[in-house]
Amino acid sequence: MTQRKDHLTTSVSDGSGRHGSIIEMDAELIEDISALIVEGQQGMVLNILADLHPSDLAQVVSHLQIGAARRLFRWLPVEQAGEMLADLDDDYRARLLEKTSEDRITAMLDELESDDAADVLADLPEGVVEKVLPTLEDAAEVLELLAYEEDSAGGIMAAEFIAVSHEWTVAEATEEVRRNAETIEEVFAVFVTDDMDRLIGVVSLKRLLLSRASALINEIMDVDVTSVRTDLDQEEVAILMERYDLVTLPVVDRDGCLVGRITIDDVVDVIREEAEEDIQKMSGVAGGEEATDSVFRIVRGRLPWLIVGLGGAGLAAAVIWSFDATLEAASVLAGFIPIIMATAGNAGIQSSAITVQQLASGDMWASDLAKRLGKEFRVAILNATISSVVLGLAILLLAPVLMEGLKDPLMLSATATAALLIVIVQATALGTLIPLLLNRMGIDPALATGPFITTSNDIIGISVFFLLAELLYL
């Protein structure tokens, strides 16, 4: 075994009293740990990983072969293994827990906050959940969270929070914070409720500490509190917290009663997940592919879109075949097919990607439709004009050199220029309109990009080009 470098550096803390080390992840470190696991060097491995932050430990485990990862997972102390679970990919976590006893799963879940425990349970087989859930310390809270949709505010909230009565004094509220300090890792604010447990205000921790002990909570609380319902989509939650710079957000039920809270660390995960999901959909990947997924799962997510793209390409080929007489009369036109297809696809992807991004961030409203279309049309005209002029000039300059005996280079240049101008404008308009229409229909607009936009623009672009060639060049 090669000598292991010093991979563990600066000490870090996550704000909950836990300290770890920033790990420099590389292949040598993974190889060393794998070799130690194979040799059964449990003490040495645990000593290397003892001070790692749970997120870094999850990175190490997820880069190991599944057999070595399971063995290491069995070696880890319950507290360390439990804290790491929330940072693992869902599928990989489920594979690690396959051969873990229900008692050990229970012990690990008890180390997590209720929302993380619910996330782990949601990925386990139903039989395991039925055995583990009743034995958890926070079984009631976890069961309530499991009832919510996974991608809703209720699904990402934690049931642990500090709520005080509006009639309490600052001293009583401060004592309540102390009583809950062990079970709630991050306390950003104290929520204020009425006698019916309805949310009526919030007090920041700073305001609570700086107020006199005898002051009443209803005298210092902020009644202008932002909250969300349990059924709000997690993407809307992320937009709301980003827009108002919130670090914690109370969640209420239909009656306005406080049922949970969402913290900034949960929202960072949501933002990353939504961004990854949109990027994958825009690239023609379905199912939320993860680095630890099996080959079969990756194929299942990619193959359907490849088949769709294959069908679209077949339609584009059919369009070309339908103009076989045109190609026979002027074979030089075949050289412009990839130019038209590539330019149409690029223009469509550009406009659709920007539209999807603005829809996802909430920067585009329904009232912005006309303004957005007008701007995209002006951009398309300018881009199309410049691109078309460049192509036309290139044909006039290069045709005498590369295509001897070419019939009427000027008319060929005019044909290609007109086709490219129309195609860029059309593709830009389509790339803007389709995401907006899908969003209006309640369908994820990210589906508009990738294979769908490129294929549709290929078909339309080729059709436009050959029709113009028949009208102008032949």
N, C-alpha and C positions, 0 to 999 in steps of 0.2 A: 504493500500500500504506500502510495506517495505521501510525503510529509505534508500535513495540512497547513495551509496558510492561516494567518490571523484574519478571519472573516468578520469577527464581531467587533463593532466599534462603539460609537457614541451611545450613551445611555439615554433612553427616552421614557416619557411617561404619558399615559393616555388620559390623564386627568382624574382617574378613578383610584389613584393610589398604587396602581400596578406599574412597575418599571420593567423595561425590556432593553434590548439592544437592537440597533439598526443592523440588519444583516446584508452583507454583500453577496447576493445570490450568484453563483456560477456553477458550472458543471463539475468542477473539482470538488467543491463542498458536497454536492449531492453524491458524487462517487464515493467520497470518504465516508459519509454517513451510511450509505448503502452497504459498503464493505463491513463497517462495524456492526450493522444489523445482522448481516449474514453470519458474521463470526459470533453473534450472540453477546456482544459487548454492551449489555443494557446499561450498566452504570456509566460507562464512558459516553454513550449516546445521550443519556439524560443529563449528564453534566454539561455537555456541549450546548444542549438546547434549553437548559434550565432558566436562563434569564431572557429568553426571547419573548418579544411581544407576541400575543396570539396571532396577529396578522402575518408576522414573519414566520411563525411556526407553521401556519397553514400553507404558506408558500413552499416551505421545505417538504411538507407531507405530500402536497399535490404534485411535486416533481419526482417523487419516488415511484418505483413500480408498485402496483397495487398490493402485491404480496408483502413487500417490505413495509409499505405504508400501514397495512393492517397490523403487522407485528409491532411496529413503533407505536401505533395507536393503543395497543394493549399495554405497552410499557408505561405510557404517560400517566402521571397522577390524575385522578379524577378532575380536580380543579383545572389543571392545565389543559386537559383534553376537552373539557366542557367549554372553556373560554374560546378555544380554537374553532369549535364546530360552526359558530356563526359566520366565520370568515371563509369557509370552504364552499366550493361550487355545489349546488344542490345535488346533482347526480353523483358526484364523487363522494359527497358526504353520505348519501344513502348507501353506496357501495361499501364504505368503511364500516357502517353500522350494521351491515347484513348479519355478521356473525358475532355481534356484541350482545351480551346478556341484557335482559330487561332491567335487572337491578343496576347494572353499570350505566345504562342509558338514563335511567331515572336520576341517578346520582349526578351525572353530567348535566342534565337539563336543569337540575335545581341550582346549578351555578350560573345560569343564564337569566336575563330578564324575560318577562313573560312573552314579549313579541318575538324574541329570538328562539325561545323554546317552542313557540307555536310554529315558527318557520321550519324548524327541524322536524317536528312531529308531522307536519303536512307532507313531508317527502318519504315518510316511513310507511310500510305496509299496514293495512287497516287492523290486522290482527295484533301487531306490535303496539299500535296506538291504543287499542282497547285495554291492553295489559299495563302499559306505562302510564297513561294519562291519570287514572285514579290515584296513583301512588305519588304524584308530584305534590310538592309543598304548595304551589300556586295553581292547583288543578282547576279551580273555578275560573280564575282569570284566563288561563290558557284555553280552556274549553270555550269561553266566550269569544276569544280572538279567532279561534278556528272557524267560528260561524261566519266570519266576514270574508268577503272576496279577497283573494291574496293581493290584488293590485289596487285595493281601495285604502282610504285613510284608516278604516278599522283594521285592515289587514296588516298595516305597518306600524300602528300605534303600540305603545306599551301601556299596560294597565297600571303600572306603578307611577304614582304622582303624589304630590302633596297638595291637599285642599284644606282650606280653613274656612270657618264661618265668618261672615261679614261682621258679626257681633263680637268676635274675639278681640283681645288686645294684642299688641305687637309681642309682648312677652309670651303669651300663650301660643301665638303662631311660631315664634322662634323655638319654643320647646317642641312643637310638632315637627319642625325641621330636624331637630336633634334626634327625636325618636325614630325618624325614618332614614337617618343618615346611612345606616348599615345596609338597608335594602334598596335604596335608590342611589345609584352611582353618581349621576350628574343632576344637580339641582340648579336650574337657571332662574326659576321663578316659582312663586306660590300662587295657586289659583284660589279664587274666592267664590264661594257658593252661598246660596240662600238656604232657607229651611227645607226646600224641596230638592236640594242638590243640583239646582240649576246654576250654570256658570254666570256670574254677574260682574266679575272683575279679575284683575291680576295684580300682583305686587312683585316687583323685581327683588332679587335677593339683596342687591345693594340698598334699595329703598328700605327694605325690612331691617337691615342691620344699622342703618343710620337714623332710624326713627326712634323716638323715645318709647320706653317699654310700656308706658301706660296708654299710649295712643291707640285708638280703635282702628281696626283694619279698614272699616268703611270710610275712614277719614283719609287714608293714604293710598287706597287702591286706585288703579287706573280702570275706569269703567269702559273705556274705549278698547276693548279686547277683541282681537281677531281669533276666530275659531272656525272649525270646519265640521261638517257632518261625517258620520262614519262611512257613508256610501260614496263620498267624493273620490274620484279617480286619483291615484297616487301622483300622476303627472301634474294634475292641477294643484295638488298639495305642494309639490316642488316649486312650481311657478309662483305660488302665493308666498312661500317662505323666502324665495330669492328676491321677489319684488319688494317685500317689506323688511328685508334683512332680519328675519326672525331666527332665533336659535332654538326656540321651543314653541309648539303650537298645540293648544288644547283641542280635544276632539269631543263632540257632544252627540247625543242621540237625537231622535226626532222631537223630543220634548225639551231639548236644550239642557239636559242633564249631563254633567261632566262624566265621561267614561274612560278617558285616556289622554295621552299626550304623545306628540311626535317630536323627536329631537333632531338636531341638525345632522347627526351622524347617519340617521335613517334616511334623510333626504339626499345626502351625498350618494348613498347606495342607489337610491331611486334614479337620480340624475344619470349615474353611470349606466345603470341597467337600461334606461330608456334610450340613451344615446347609442349603446351597443346594439339594442334591438333595431333602432332606425337604420343604423349603418348596415346591419346584416340584411334587412329587408331591401334596402336600396341596392345591395349587391346581389340580390337573388338568393338569399339564404333564409330559410324559415325554421322556426322552432327554437331560437335562442341558443345557438351553438356555443359551447364552452371548450376551453383548451383541453379539459380532462374527458371530454366525451369520447365514446367508442367510435370505431370506424363506421359501424352500421348506423349509429345515430347521426353522424355527420352526413353520410350518404343520404339518409332519409330526409334531412333538411335541405340538401342542395339539389338532389336529383329532380324533384318536381319542377323547379324553376328552369333547370337545364332542358327538360322535356318541353316546357312552355316556350323557351327560347328557340329550341329546335323547330317547333311547329311554326313559330313566327318567321324564322329564317326560311323555312319551306315556302311560306306564303310570299316572302320577298323573292325567292327563286322563281316561283310561279309567275310573278309579275314580270321578271326578266325574260322568262321563256315566252310569255305572251307577246313580247316585242322582238321575237327572233328574226322576223323579216327586217326590222329596223337595224338590228345588229349586222345582219348579212349585207345590207346596203351600205353600212358605214361601220366597219369593225372598230374604228378608232374610238367609238362611243363607249366600248367596254372598259377602256382605261379610266373613264370618269365615274364608273359605278362605285368603287371604294371611296372616292373623294366625296361623292354626294352622301353615301351612307354614313361615313364616319363623321362628317360635319353635321349632318342632321342629328345623329345620336348625341354628339357632344353638346350642341346647342340645347337640346331637350333636357339632358342631364343637368346642365348648368342652371337653367331656370327652375326645374322641378326641385333640385336640391335646396336652392335658396328659399323657395316657397314652402317646402316641408319644414325647413329649419325655423322659419318665421311663424308658421302655424304651431309648431311644437313649443316654441318659447312664449306664445301668446302675444307676440308683437303685431300680428295681423288680425284684424277684426272683419266682420262681414261687411261693414261700411267701407272698408278699404279696398273692396274688390275692384271698383272702377279705377281708382287711383293706381293700384298695383298693375292692372292690365295696361293702363296707359303708359306707365313707366317701362314695363317690359317691352311694349311695342316700340317705344322710342329706342331702347337699347338694341332690340332686334334689328331695326332699320339701320342703325349706325354700324353694328357689327356686320350685318349682311352686306351693306354697301362696300365697306372696306375689304372684306374677304372676297367679295365678287370681283372687285377691281383688281385685286392681287392675282386671282385666278385668271381673269381675262388677259391681263398683261403677260402673265407667264405663258399662256398658250400662244399669244402672238409672237413672243420672243423665242420660244423654244420649238414651236411647230416646224419651222423651216429646217431646223437642225435634226430633231428627233423623228419627225414624221415626213419623210420625203414624198413628194407627190400628193400631199394632203389637199383635198378639195376644200376650197374656200375657208382658209384659217380664220378670217374675220367673222364669218357667220358661226363657225364652231365656237369661237370665243364668246360671241353674243349669246349663243345658246347656253353654254356652261355658266356664264355670268348670270343670266336671267334665272336659270334653274337654281343656282346656289342662293341667290337673293331670296327667292320664294321659299326655298326649303328652310333656311335659317329662321325666317319670320314665322313660318308655320310651326316649326319644331319648338321655338321659344314660346309661342302662344299655347301650344299643346302642353308643354312642360309646366306652364303656369296654371292652366285651366283644370287639368285632370286632378292634381292634388286638391285644389279648391272644391271641386265637385265631390271627390271622395270624402273630404272632410265634412261637407254639408250632408252627405248621406250616412255619416257616422262610421265610415271605414277609414282605417289608418292610412293617411296620405302617403306614408313612406312606401307603400306598395306601388305608387305611381312611377317611381324611379326604377332604375335598373333595367331588367329585360323588357318590361312592359313599354316603357318610353322608347328605348332604343329600337325595339322591333317595330312598333307602330310608325316611328319616324323613318325607318328604313323603307318600309312599304310605300308610304306616302311620298318620300323623297324620290325613290326610283321611278314611281309612276309619273311624277311631275317632270322629271328629267327627260324621260322618253317621249312623253307627250309633246314637250317643247321641241325635242329633236325632230319629231315628225313634222311639226308645224314650221320650224324655222330652218332646219339644216338640210333635210332631205328634199 
